[in-house]
Amino acid sequence: MDWTRRAFLGACGISIASAQSRKRPNILFILSDDHHFQAAGFAGNPHIQTPQLDTLAGRGVVFSNAISSSPQCAPSRGVLLTGLEPFRTGVTSNGARRFNMYGGTTIVSQLLMSGYETTLIGKWQTHRLPSVFGFSKVPLWINTRDTVESPYLLSRGVPVQETVKVPNCTEAFSQAAVEYLESPRQRPFFLWLSYLHSKSELPTEAQALAQYKKKNTELAPPLHDKDALPFNWRRYYSAITHLDEGVGKVFAALEKAGDMANTVIFFCGANGNMCGSHGKSGKVYPWEASIRVPMLISGAGVRGGIQSDQPVSTADFPATWLDLAQLKPATPLVGRSLKATLETGKAVSNESYAYWCDPVRESSHGLDPYRIIRTRTHKLILWESGEVELYDWPDDPEEKLNLATDPGSQKVLGQLKRKLEAHMADRKDPMLRNPKTAG
């Protein structure tokens, strides 16, 4: 993370002058927190109101089979910052987020050194400063270096110029993004806008009821576990609708600034939310409600009205950002660029992968490490213990029937396990060295 700009560009075979002279798009990345994969209208949910995101989705590509690379806040963001797995970054859980194993050049730093203006607004999920990771501007953020971490106590700038107390983070982050987009710029921008709707923006029951009048039992997403624990969908949806209103203001500012035509907009959830599925809350688990996320890409050069069912993950975003910026990765990335899909609508992948790497510091979950391979029809979970689970999720979306011992499923199980282990070997995944999982 300490490369000079000239050294990095030289290593990639790029001159500073040529990098600055090429016409490259702005990149706006909007990240939502704990976002159930069907908690958006464009994701097939008729109950929720997300008109701004739905309009954006209609103009771009919706990825209906998207998963989080690691289903928890910090490790998911670690992958997005670096393009590398949690076992490489050292950010393996919310309890381990110091990037103690990572010594490379982040995706954001690569964009910065190639001529992009890199800006962070919103939730930050590591004890190191954003500037260490390549952000040249940090107008408003949650400073996790503070002794007391509060979502309503926000910092301006790095080093911190002032600390401000806000009544509503979604509104504060949206306004900061609007002000940034209204400011003059000489270079293309990369704006990382990270919301945290379900953590701090839950409305009161009365506010939620005014917006969503149906009973909670009538509001569950179509594919949600029918035997799930009770969940307050009204309040959850209201928080997401509030986020949708905020991003609408950001889109309006982008349009007013004349930048919409040359900006590619990425939206996804950092991870899912169990919402009572399988009797669980939160995330971390390998089930669909935890690992699947809403995802779309829209804007400059992106074909509109595309519904892609190819298996993708949030790890594919970093590779796509570099590809759009006409940069070669400084380090081989775990994800694949989706640029060809954006331009043609054609699939570039047949499987996606997810990783959970650290059970030690997540005592509330006590979950063993696992790896996942997911296709259009099946999901295989390989636990560190050696146990294997296989689900035909289109036919069994609630994942109630483990097919690992089903005689008729042994062929697909063997194929997926070999493919997963080949991926792990290629990525030098330390879990593969465990004799319990080898073979």
N, C-alpha and C positions, 0 to 999 in steps of 0.2 A: 504493500500500500504506500510505499515511499518512492515510487518511480518518478523521475522528472518527466515533464510533458514531451520534451525532445527525445529522451531515451525510449519512451514508450512508442512514439510514432516511428522512430527509427527501427525498432524491433519488429513493428508491423509492416515495414516497408512503405510508410506513408510520410510525406513531407508535410510540415505545418501549413505551408502555402497551399498545397493541393487539397488538404483537408478543409481548409477554410473557404476555398473557392468553389467547391462543389455544392450544388443545390440539394440540401438534405432537409427532411421534414422536421418540424417540431414534434415532440413526443409528450403527450399528457397521460400520465399514469394515475388512475384513480383506484385506490385500494380500500376495500370495506372490511370491517372486522366481524368475525363470527357470523358469516352470512350463509344461511341455509341455501342450498343450491337451487331451490325453487321459490325463494323469497324475492321474486321479481316477475313482473308481467311477462317480459320477454322469455322467461324460463318456463312458461307454461302454467302459471298460477293465475287463475281468474279472480282470485279474492283480493290481491294486493294492488295498490295504486302506485305505479312507478312510471308515470308518463314520459318523463325526460329520458330515462334510460331506455324505455321502450322505443321512443322515436330514434334515439341513437342506434339501437340494435337494428331497426329496420333499414338503416342506411349502411350497415356493415355486416360483419360475420359474427354469428352467435355460435359458440362452441357448447353443445349440449352435453358432451361427455368430458367435462373438464374436472380435474381434481387438484387439490393442494399438494405440493411436493412434500410437505411435512405438516400435518394438521394441528398446528399450534402457532400462536402469534409470532414468537421470536424465531424459531427455526424456519418458518415459512418465509419471513422477511430476510433471513440470512441467505437463503437460496436466491431470492430475488436480487439481492445486492451483489452477489458474487457469481451466480450461475453454477454453483457447486453444492454438493450434498451436505447435510448437517454434519456427517462424520468427518468432512474435510474442513469445515469452518470452525468446528467446536461449539457452534450454537445449536445445541441438541434439545433444548427445552427452554421454557420461560425461566427456569431456575439456572440455566447455563447459557448466558448470552454475551460473553466477553470476546468472542472471536479469538480465543486463545490458541487455535491451531492454524489460523489463516494468515498467510504472509504475502499474498499476491496482490494484483491490481483489480479493484472492484470494477463492476460494470459501469458505475457512475463515474469513476475516475477515468475510465477509458473514453467515455463520452466527453468529459471535461477536457481532457488533454487533446482531443481531436477537434476542439473548437466549440463545443456546446456550452451553453450557460446552464448549469445544473442547480436545481432549486428544490428544497424540501419544505413542505408545509404539512403539519399534522403529527400524528403519532410516531414516536421514535422508539426503537426496541433494542437498544444496546447501550452499554455503559460508556462506549467511546463516542466522541463527538462526531456529528455528521460530516464535518469538514475532513475528518480522517478518511472517510469513505468517498470523497470526491464532490461533495455538495459545496458549490461556491456561494450560494445564498440560502439562508435559513430564516425567512421572515417571521414564522410563528410555529412553535413546536412544543411538544411535551418533553421536557428535559429530564431524562431518566437518571441523570447524574445527581439530581437533588436527593437530599436525605429522605424527604417525604415526597413520594411520587403521586401527584394529584392530576387528574385529567382536566381540572378547571384552573390550575395554576400553570400558565403557559409562559414560555420564554421567547424573546425576540432576539434573533441574531446569534452568531457564534464568532467571537466570545459573546456571552449574553449581555445585551445592552440594557434590558429591563425585564422584569417579571410582571405579568399582568394576570389578573383574576377575571375570568369570563363566566357568564351564566350558562353559556351553551357552546360547546366545542364545535358542533357541526356548523353553526352560523359563523363562528369566529374563523374557522379554517376556510370556509367558502369565501368570506369577505377578504381574507388575506390573499387567496388565489385570485380573486377579482382585481384587487389592487396590484398584484404582480403583473397580471396580464395587461393591465392598463398602462404599465410603465414602458418607456421606450427601451428597445433592445437592438443590438447590432448583430447578434448571432442567433442561430437556432437554439431553442430551449428544450430542456428535458425537465419537466415538472412532475415531481413525485408528491401526490396529494393523498394523504392517508387519513381516512376517517375512522372513528371508533363508535359507531352508532349504538351497539348493544351494550357497551360498557357504561356510557354516561348520558345518553340522550333518550332514555326511556321516558315517555310522557306519563302523566298521571292517568289513573284509570278513567277519570271523567273525560280527559282530552282524547284518549284512545277510543272510548266508546262513542264520542261525537263523530269520529272519523270512520270507525269500523263498528257497525251496529249489530252484526251477526254474532251468534254465540261462538265462543272459542272453538267448540267442537265442530263448527261448520266452516271454520276458516283454515283448517290445516291444509297444507299443499297436497295436490293430488297423489303424489307418490310417497307421502309420509306414512310411517309405521302406524297401522290402524290400532295396534295394541299399545301405543306410546303412553307415557305418563301425561297427565294434564299439563298443558303449556299455555301461557298467555299470549296467544297469537295477536290479539288486538294491540297490545302495547309494543310487541316486537315489530309488527307491520308498521305501526305509526312512526317508530323510530326510523325505519327504512324509507318511508314516504318523506319524512323530514330530510333525510339525506338526499333523496331524489330532488327535492326542491332546491337544496343547496347546490347540487351539481348543475341544475338548470341555470342558476345565476352564473356559474362558471362558464357554461357553454355560451350564454348571452354575451359575457365579457370577451370571450374568444372571438365571437362573431363580430362584435363591435370594433375590436382591435384589428380586424381584417386578417386574422391568423387562421380562421377555421379551414380555409381551403388548402393550407399547407401544414396541417396538424393531424397526426394519427393519434387517436384516443384509445387507450387500453383501460378496461375495467374488469376487475375480478374481486372475489373474496379472498382474504388471506387464508382462510380455512372455513370449514362448515360449522354447523351447530347441531348437536344431537337433538335438542328440543324435545327431550323425553323419549326419543326412539331407543329401543332396546333397554328401556328403563334407565337411561343415562342422561346427564346434562353435560354441557361443555363440548369439548372436542377431544383430540388425541387418539381416539379409537379408530380402528380400520374400517368401520362401517360407512356406508354411503353418506349418511347425514353428516358425518364428521369430515370425510375427505373430499366430497364433491363440492364444487363452488360454482356460482354463476360467473360466466366469462363472455366478454364480447370485445371486438376490435372494430373501430370505425374511423372514417376520415379520409385523408388524402391518399389516393391510389388504391383504396379498399373497395372491392366490389360490394354492392349493397344487396340486401335481401337474401343473404346466404345463411342457411342452417347447416352447420357441419357437425356430423356425429362422430368424427374421428376422435380417438382418445388423445387428449392433450393434458398438460399440467401447467401449473404456474411457473415451473422451471423453464418452459418454452418462451416466456416473455423476455428474459435477458438476451437470449440468442437472437430473438426477433428485433429487439432494440438495436443491437450492434449491426445486424444485417441492414436495417433501414438506414442506419448512419454510415453504411458502407465501410464498416470496420471488421477486421478479423479478430476473433477473441485472443486475448493474451494467453489464455489457458484453455485447453479443451473443456467445453461446457457439457453438463449433463443433459441440457435441454436441446431442442431442435428449433430452428427458425421456422416461423409460420408465414413468412413473407409470400411464398408461392401460393398458399391457400388464400391469403388476402387479395392477391392479384387475379387468381384464376378460379378460386372456389374449390380446387382439387385438394384432396387429402395428402398430407406428407407423412403421416404416422399411422401405425396400426396398433400401437400399444402405448401406455404411459406408466410411469413408476412413481411410487411414494415411499417415504422412509420415516420410521420412528426409531430414534437412535439412543435415547437416554431415559431409562426408567428410574434412575437413582434419585434424581432431584424432584421428581413429581410424585411425592408420597401420597398425594390425594388420589392419584390414579393407580399407582403401583403396576404400571403396564410394562410387560416385557417388550424389548425391541422387536420390530418386524419390518419386512419389506413387502411391497405390493406390486404386482403387475396387473394391469387392467386393460381389457380389450373392449370391443363393441358388445360382446356377449358375456364375457366371464371376468371374474376377479379372483386372483389367487393371492392368498396371504401366507407368507412364510415367516414363522416366528423363530426367534433365536433358539428356542428349545428344540426346534426341528419339526414341530407340529405344522401341518399344512391345512388350510381351509380353502374351499373352492365354492364359488357361488355363481349361478346363472342369473345375474341381476335383472335382465329384462323380464324373465319369467318369474323371478322371485325378488322383487325390488325391496322387500322388507328383510331379505337375507335371513330367512328362517330355516332354510334347508342346506346344510353343509354337504356338498357332493364329493368330498374327498375320498369317501369309501364306497361311493356308488360305482358298481361295475361298468355301467355305461358311460361313465365320465372319466375313466382312467386315461384314455388317449389324450383328451384335451388337458387333463391335469399334468401328464408327463410333458406335453409340448410347452405348456406355460412355465412349468418349473425349470425346464432346461433353458428356456429363453431368459427367465429371470436370473438364473445362476450365471448364464453367459454375460448378461448385463452387469451383474455384480463383479464378475471376474474382470471384465473390461474396465470397470471403474475402480478396481482394487478395493472393493468394499470389505472392510475388516470382518464383517459378520460372516462372510463366506469362509473365513479361515477357521471358524468354530467347527470342530468335527461333528457337532450335532446337526449342522445344517449342510454339510458337504455331501456330495453324492448325487 
